[in-house]
């Protein structure tokens, strides 16, 4: 029984360490990505990084994106468009980036992002898109 | 991005089989040590199933028994089989390493086997496939050729 308990402890430590590393990694990638500039648009839009082998993209992310209503979604094959994926530090799929109308990355979601979360980020992006100096 | 279809129920049955086998080996070996033999056996099953789908024990159980009898409902999803096969192969390799550690250092072998079971469970419960993410990273670095298939897969 001792071997089982030690093995359980060792596996638990590895899982915890991996979870911590993932948190650090996503924070670093997010910090590098926020503010990265792409093409401007009339409204906030979403860069959606996906790939042929991404199952969660099809089973979870795409249905969530479909719930968003009228918003421009630029679907990017992360392997074919490697340079663009690297610019946004895409290390996992799916990755969704909410872009401001000026083409600045405002929110980055590494991994599956729910529809309410994307809605909230889009609403913030719409707010951020309002010019700071309103015409008199 | 052209894809075929993968029956995700077959994948779920496979993941359930992995989790159940490792758990039986892990808990059972505390009472009856020879049950540890299930870990090398599972490694063989996963590795054989990676290269010859007709030898994938749990998927065959699904296709030959569970699906025809309506016990598990098919769930075909537009997907590619390669990342899942890669993940299964990776699980098989890790279990083979675990098996090598079992005679001299059972704790390490059991810990590795347990990690494989945890990852299979995470995939089963949350749909997060670590092996598929590694496949993506390798594809991105050009270490794995990203194949574009259009065939219907997930069937024996």
Contacts between the chains, C-beta under 8 A, distances in Angstrom:
chain1	res1	chain2	res2	distance
A	1	B	30	4.7
A	3	B	106	4.5
A	3	B	107	5.1
A	3	B	110	6.1
A	4	B	26	6.3
A	4	B	27	7.4
A	4	B	29	7.2
A	4	B	30	5.0
A	4	B	110	6.4
A	6	B	107	4.5
A	6	B	111	7.8
A	7	B	26	7.5
A	7	B	106	7.6
A	7	B	107	5.0
A	7	B	108	7.7
A	7	B	109	7.9
A	7	B	110	3.5
A	7	B	111	4.2
A	7	B	114	5.9
A	8	B	111	7.9
A	8	B	114	6.7
A	10	B	107	6.6
A	10	B	108	7.5
A	10	B	111	3.9
A	11	B	111	4.7
A	11	B	114	4.1
A	11	B	115	5.2
A	11	B	118	6.6
A	14	B	111	7.3
A	14	B	115	6.0
A	15	B	115	7.3
A	15	B	118	6.1
A	50	B	1	7.4
A	51	B	1	7.3
A	51	B	136	5.7
A	51	B	139	7.5
A	51	B	146	7.9
A	52	B	1	5.0
A	52	B	2	7.9
A	52	B	3	6.2
A	52	B	80	5.2
A	52	B	146	6.2
A	52	B	148	6.5
A	53	B	79	8.0
A	53	B	80	5.0
A	53	B	82	6.2
A	53	B	83	3.6
A	53	B	132	5.8
A	53	B	135	5.7
A	53	B	136	6.1
A	53	B	139	7.2
A	53	B	146	7.7
A	54	B	83	8.0
A	54	B	132	7.2
A	54	B	136	7.0
A	55	B	6	7.8
A	55	B	8	7.7
A	55	B	77	7.1
A	55	B	79	5.3
A	55	B	83	7.2
A	55	B	84	7.5
A	55	B	127	6.8
A	55	B	129	6.4
A	55	B	132	6.4
A	56	B	127	5.2
A	56	B	128	6.8
A	56	B	129	7.7
A	58	B	3	8.0
A	58	B	77	6.0
A	58	B	78	5.6
A	58	B	79	6.1
A	59	B	8	7.4
A	59	B	77	5.9
A	59	B	127	6.1
A	60	B	127	6.4
A	77	B	1	5.8
A	78	B	136	7.3
A	78	B	140	6.9
A	79	B	136	7.3
A	79	B	139	5.3
A	79	B	140	5.6
A	79	B	146	5.3
A	82	B	140	6.2
A	85	B	140	7.2
A	91	B	137	7.4
A	92	B	133	5.6
A	92	B	136	7.7
A	93	B	133	7.2
A	93	B	136	5.6
A	111	B	128	7.7
A	112	B	127	7.9
